[in-house]
Amino acid sequence: MPQIVVLPHVELCPEGAVLEAEPGTSVCDTLLDAGIEIEHACEKSCACTTCHVIVREGFDALAPSEEDEDDLLDKAWGLEPTSRLSCQAKVPQNADLVIEIPKYSINHAKENH
């Protein structure tokens, strides 16, 4: 089963984490299921950028992003060439991912889900 390595994030995952991930599940759902409360203000409908992550390893194993995701990513804080919306990025079948959750998002008020 693939793994997602989450790099340390001061608020959401201070120690970092290594998660078993079900192929085909979104990165966002995998994080939430593990208790890592990544923001997802649009309820994972590809309508905001609050679940933005940077894929440090395994980016090429992900299916390409769709145009809607690309348009939204242009508005994300700290955009990098390997940025993805975690609600749209699906865990690949045979590859591990290393992700970084950016320090900030464009959301001024945190949502409690």
N, C-alpha and C positions, 0 to 999 in steps of 0.2 A: 504494500500500500504506500502511495506517495506521502511525503512529509512536507509540511510548511514550517520553515524556520522563521520565527518572528524575531527580528532584531529588537533590542531593548528600546522601549518608549517610556519616557519619564512618568506619564500618567496612566497609560493603558496597560502596559506590560513591562514594569521596571526591570525584571530579570530576564526578559526575552522568553521565548517558548519554542518548543519543538512539538508540533501537532501531527497526529496521524490524519490524513485527509482522504476522503472518499472521492475517487475520480468523478468528474462531472458536476461536483458540488461547487458553488461559488466560493471564492476565497473569503468573502464577507461572511457567509453562513458558517464556514469552518471556524473563523475567528469568534463569531458570536456563540457558537455551540461550545467553544472552549472557555467561555467567560471573558473573552477580550472584547470589551464594549466599544468597538469601532463605531464612529458615527455613521448613520445612514438615514439622514433626514427625509429622504424621499421614499423611504420604505423599500429600497432596493429596486426602484423602477427606472433607473438610468435617467434621472431628472435633476440630479445635483452632483456635486463633486465631494461631498463630505466623507465618502469611503475611499478616497484616493489613496493608493499605495504605490510604492516604488519597488519594482521587482529587481532585486540585486543579482539573483541567479535563477536561471530557468525561464527567462522571458521568452526565448525562442521556442520553448515547448508549448506555450499558450497559443490557443487559436487567435488569429488576428482580431483586432478590435473592429467594431462596426463604426459607421460614420457618426451616429448619434453619440457614441462614447467619445470619439475623437473630438467632436465639437465641444462637448462638456469639459474634457480634459484641458482644452485651451484656457479655461477659466480657473483651473486648480492652482492652489498655492504650491510653490516649489516644484513645478512641472519638470520632469526629466524625460529623456528619450525612452526610458523603460517604465514610465508611469502607466498605471491602469486603474480603472474603477474596480474595486474589489467585488462589487455586486455583479459585475459583468464578466470578470475573469474566472473561468472554470478550471478547477484543478485538473492537470493533464493526467493521462493514464499511466505513463511510465517515467515521470520526472519529478524531482523534488523542486520546491521553490524556496527562495530566501527573499523575504519581503521586509521593507521598512515602512512603518507608518509615519508620515510626515508630522513634524511637531505642531503644525498649524493646519487649519482648514479655513475655508471662506465663511464658515458658519460663525456668526458672532455670539449666538446663544446655544449652548449644548442642549441637545434633546435627551430626555430620559426615556429609554425604550424598555 
